Amino acid sequence: MPKFNKSNDEWKQDLSDLSFKVTREGATERPFSGQYNNFYERGVFECICCGNKLFDSSRKFDSGTGWPSFDNPFSSTSLEEIEDNSHGMTRVEVRCSNCNAHLGHVFDDGPAPTNKRYCINSVSLNFIESTNE
């Protein structure tokens, strides 16, 4: 059960319009438009809604799809995966396990050894730079 139980009005106050549409309503940002698509600093990507650690930057790779892609989540408890049968296809939706924010989808066409591609909307993420050298 998510630890955050805010109303839509509260989420709208805390998020940009696009972040709200993506994380709370399941929309998708345009490909190649997100700030983290071509971003390769060292650190951790957190949920924009609640700060839950989602992905370590060392797991990010260029998938060529136009969205930030990762081959593994930060931890086994960072994400929830839910079957998504929208738009006439079967996919696996990825949500924050802490606040239920829609993040993107996961596919089985990523690099070895996981063969996973977590395709994530930039506007669902916040980046915390690593202070370790």
N, C-alpha and C positions, 0 to 999 in steps of 0.2 A: 504494500500500500504506500503510495507516495507520501512523503513527509510534508509537502507543500500543498495547502488547500486554499488557494486564492481564488477570488472571483475573477471573471473576465475583466471587469472594470479595474481591479487592482493590477492584473497583468498588463492591461493597456497603459496604465500609468508608469509601469516599470520598464516597458520595452518600446523599441521603435515600431512603427506601423508594420514594416516588413517582418521584423522578428516576431511580432505578435501573430501575424498571419501564418508564418511558417511553424512556429513552436506550439501555438495554441489551436490553430485551425488546420494544420497539415498541408499548407501550401508549399511550393517549391520556388526558390529563387532562380532567376535566369542563369543558365550555365555561363561560365567565364566572367560573371559579374561580382562574385564574392571576394572580399578582402583577403581571405585565406587560401584561395585557389593556388596562387603562385607564391606562397609564403613558406619559408623554410628556416625560421629561427628555432633555437633550442628552448624547449619549455613544455608546458602542458596546456592542452585545450580543455576548457571547462564549459559546462552548460551555461548559456547566457542567462537562463532563468534562475538557477539556484546555486551555481558554483560547483556542482558535482564534477569531479575529475573524470573526463571521458576518454581522452586519447593523449598519449605521449607523442611529442613531435618526432621522435626517432622512428615511429611506426607509420609516418606519412610518406606517401609516394605519389608521383605524377601519373594519374590514370588516363589523362587525355580527355576526360569526360567533361571538364569544366567545373567540377566541384572538388573540394578537398577530399582526399581518399586516404584511408588508413587500413592496415592489414590486421589490426588487433586492437581491442579496446584497452583502456588503462588498467582495468581489472575485470575479473569475471562477474562482478556485481555492478559495474558502471552502467550497463545498458539493459533494456528489455527488448526482446525481439518478438514481433507480432505478425502473423500472417496478414497480408494486405491483398485483397482481391479487387481493388479499384482499377478503373481504366482498362478493363478487359484483360487483365493479366494477373498472374500470381507472383507476388514479391514478398520480401520480408522487411517490414517497417522497423526502424530503430528508434527507440524512445529512451529518454533519460529515466533511469530507474528511481531517481529521487523525486522528480516533480512531474513526470509523465510528458515532458516536452517532446514533440516530434522533432527528430534530428535529420532523418533521411532514410536510406535503405541499405541493406547489405546484400551483396551478390557473391556468387561462388566463382568469380573470374579474376581474383586477385593473385598476387605473387606468392610463390612458395615461401615458407612452409605452410602458411595458413590457408592459402588459396581464397582468402576473403578480401572483398573490397567494400569497406564501409564508406558509402558515398554520402557525404554530410553537407548540409547547407551551412555556409559561412556565418549567416546571420543567427544561427542557433548556437554559435560558439563564442567564447571569450578566451583570449590567449594570455597566459601568465608566463613571462620570460623566466628561464632558468637562471639562477644566480650562481650556479656552479660553473667553474671554468673548465 
